[in-house]
Amino acid sequence: MEQPLLGSETPDYETFPERPDQQQEQNYIRTLKNKRLFLATFAAVLGNFSFGYALVYTSPVIPALERSPNPALRMTKTESSWFGSVFTLGAAAGGLSAMVLNDLLGRKLSIMFSAVPSAIGYALMAGAQGLWMLLLGRILTGFAGGLTAACIPVYVSEISHPGVRGALGATPQIMAVFGSLLLYALGLKMPWRWLAVAGEVPVFVMMVLLCFMPNSPRFLLSQGKEEEALKALAWLRGNDTDFQREFQQIQNSVQKQSSRLSWTELRDPFIYKPIAIAVLMRFLQQLTGVTPILVYLQSIFHSTAVLLPPEEDAAIVGAMRLVSVLIAAVTMDRAGRKILLFVSGYAMGWGPITWLLMSEILPLKARGVASGLCVLVSWLTAFVLTKSFLLVENAFGLQVPFYFFAAVCLVNLVFTACCVPETRRRTLEQIESFFRTGRRSFLR
């Protein structure tokens, strides 16, 4: 029987009970064909690649524009703080729109829709003749990033099965980190306008590939499209597998709930507990300071006595983040989500795992709206931190914000111990059933 990672050793604490048909499910997972699932995941997470690229676009660009010979583009410290932080306002607006689009258009079409503001935003920055074009470009790419941040983890989680959901759940963060690393690397050689041009490429590739990918079977069933959902699941799992059994499990779960979330249902612990956990995870994740650190990374290195040039230091940080998140992808289905939140740094724990847990624990009927709410809270928090970071640094020194971030990390340890469930090796239907049962659990 799987034991809890922390807490009481009594059976009452166990997050999930042992199922009699557990061995049958494991045998089914071993027969699945994953090539098409991996392709669909790759097509979707190209949106996260673009998001990671856009997020840190300011890192090499702000120093260049603060020294720009063009008066219309030369930035002051205040303008630099807006250029760095306005992306997060766009991301918050993208999360807000996802609360509607995720369930209106579906997960796949919402991801595809994000390509429109992203492409326009990069074009504005590439051809910028004034500060307003740069700020508008940042808002639009931020909007696209916020929309994909809410939709992609849900899409990947819903098309995955327990055997690979942990690893695939880390791919949005992997691609975001890889996008950031590429930006740092290109920033060593390319001028800032061409960096914006290069950002168009993954957006275009994502659009083309997603045209050939299926929508989420769970979303299709929630819309009453049973035949299309069955075809989507068969395409993802392979026609020669026992996908009908999995389809029946998903269908039974969908039929237990109405298609629309009502205000009265928000008082149901089955609904509000997982939403509260997911929102708090995203809020605390941002309070660790990752966004302002990444946005102003080269500026931070400029103000410290480092040996290497700030551009090279930023690239090294990007490479280490990529290695860390790859390790997380390999280990989270073996070690579990919760233990990595305790023993690892941001890139191995609170970076990829909070996004995965958000998509795993949210109930199906609230998944679209609640994931958008998580992104909205996350990026509003990021805006406050990013806008105030340079002001606090100039007034009190660089050590003050980092002391605050360290204190938040201690709070995160307590929150993880008390509130975060272990979801390793469980189907989304099992996780949802756990919150529905009302047994003794981790949140009261």
Secondary structure, DSSP 8 states (H G I E B T S, - for coil): ----SSS--SGGG-SS---TTHHHHHHHHHT---HHHHHHHHHHHHHHHHHHHHHTTHHHHHHHHHT-S-TTT---HHHHHHHHHHHHHHHHHHHHHHHHHHHHT-HHHHHHHTHHHHHHHHHHHHT--SHHHHHHHHHHHHHHHHHHHHHHHHHHHHH--TTTHHHHHTHHHHHHHHHHHHHHHHHTTS-HHHHHHHTHHHHHHHHHHHTTS---HHHHHHTT-HHHHHHHHHHHH-TTS-HHHHHHHHHHHHHTS-SS--TGGGGSHHHHHHHHHHHHHHHHHHHTTHHHHHHTHHHHHHTTT-SS-HHHHHHHHHHHHHHHHHHHHHHHHHH-HHHHHHHS-TTTTTTHHHHHHHHHHS-HHHHHHHHHHHHHHHHHHHHHHHHHHHHHHHHH-THHHHHHHHHHHHHHHHHHHHH----TT--HHHHHHHHHH--S-S--
